[in-house]
């Protein structure tokens, strides 16, 4: 089935709905007596969404302005999520995947009768649970990092960023996973924390750790990138323990700064299978995560 140029299909074994349109790729799950109606609402919410956002792309690729400056509700969600970062470099595009997920989820949950719903946009996830239910997710592919979010939590979004993902990153994190009130806020925060996970700025260019990181200008890979000619990371070879700790410290500092600004519950930061958890105490067993990470590093050795 299709609506406009939207491609839609049902995925086995649990009949999740797959919607794709250009760069937007959604995996959607609805549970409850109104699930079928919610799926129809999701398709309707996607209709003409990409075309209308494209109109605003020149502005969305520039420094974030007031949400009122933008026309489409998703563009305003993007601006709201990326505002308040003071002098840090950020554009609304840092929250596009999460904002789209939030938009589609909001349309679905307008239907009463759902028990659970989730919209996964390339790893940036908006989710909702009814009273008496909870949501679960695994962070950074660690079984021990199984995150359980009860219905009375204000967290309804999770996002992942890092140099190996589908979006560009200025940092060397394999993954930064953020839990927040909405997917757009999680998306922006994950982007900013991942950018901060980096080597010391005063490290000489011929230092072995600097030599281990390959960077290219963002616009060399994607001419229209909102990052312009900023050097994005494309690969990271072996790093010294000191470099990894420095990078994790930098990510933790950024995570704490963002948690003071935004409704972000915390972050899990992964660099070369070293794990740092910031916040998230009520959702994760941090001791078990460290144990599993150590086991993984032993296997690699």
HELIX and SHEET records of a PDB file:
HELIX    1   1 UNK A   35  UNK A   46  1                                  12    
HELIX    2   2 UNK A   49  UNK A   60  1                                  12    
HELIX    3   3 UNK A   67  UNK A   69  5                                   3    
HELIX    4   4 UNK A   73  UNK A   82  1                                  10    
HELIX    5   5 UNK A   92  UNK A   95  5                                   4    
HELIX    6   6 UNK A   96  UNK A  108  1                                  13    
HELIX    7   7 UNK A  143  UNK A  145  5                                   3    
HELIX    8   8 UNK A  183  UNK A  196  1                                  14    
HELIX    9   9 UNK A  208  UNK A  211  1                                   4    
HELIX   10  10 UNK A  218  UNK A  221  1                                   4    
HELIX   11  11 UNK A  241  UNK A  261  1                                  21    
HELIX   12  12 UNK A  286  UNK A  300  1                                  15    
SHEET    1   A10 UNK A   2  UNK A   3  0                                        
SHEET    2   A10 UNK A   6  UNK A  11 -1                                        
SHEET    3   A10 UNK A  16  UNK A  21 -1                                        
SHEET    4   A10 UNK A  24  UNK A  32 -1                                        
SHEET    5   A10 UNK A 114  UNK A 121 -1                                        
SHEET    6   A10 UNK A 124  UNK A 129 -1                                        
SHEET    7   A10 UNK A 157  UNK A 161 -1                                        
SHEET    8   A10 UNK A 175  UNK A 180 -1                                        
SHEET    9   A10 UNK A 264  UNK A 271 -1                                        
SHEET   10   A10 UNK A 274  UNK A 279 -1                                        
SHEET    1   B 2 UNK A 134  UNK A 138  0                                        
SHEET    2   B 2 UNK A 146  UNK A 150 -1                                        
SHEET    1   C 2 UNK A 213  UNK A 217  0                                        
SHEET    2   C 2 UNK A 231  UNK A 236 -1                                        
END                                                                             
